[in-house]
Amino acid sequence: MQHRGQESAGIVINDDGVFSTYRDVGLVNEVFSTQRLKDLEEGSIAVGHVRYATTGSDHKNNLQPLIINHHKGRMALAHNGNLVSSMELRKKLE
């Protein structure tokens, strides 16, 4: 679904702890063609995101969902908004 986020689109799929992801710049129908959707891995859980940049660049590192590696495992995260103290939060959480 295309709503507001017109900069990029992405999805992370979790198949019993094995993550696969696809994300790219562009509109949803550009990023996820019919063939791309057919080629996606299957899984029991997924999270998707479309991005409307308010801060940060349009660099591919900012595309979401993000995959977080943690000593207790991995997780996918998508958020809308600005994390103004992201570096401070990261250091605290690490």
FENUR-V871141 format. One line per field, one symbol per residue. phi: phi as a letter, one per 30 degrees, with the letter a starting at -180 (. if undefined). psi: psi as a letter, one per 40 degrees, with the letter a starting at -180 (. if undefined). burial: 1 if it has 9 or more other C-alpha atoms within 8 Angstrom, else 0. A space follows every 10 residues. Layout:
# FENUR-V871141
phi: ???
psi: ???
burial: ???
This chain:
# FENUR-V871141
phi: .cbidccaba bbccchjccb bbaadkdedd dcdedddddd dcacbabbac cbdcbicddd dcdbdccccb dckcacbbbc kccdcddddd dddd
psi: hhhdhediii ihhhgfehhi ihiiiiided dgidddddei iiieiihiii hhhdiiieid deiiiihhhi eeaiiihhih ahgdfddddd ddd.
burial: 0000111111 1111100000 0011111100 1100010000 0010011111 1110000000 0011101000 0001011100 0000000000 0000
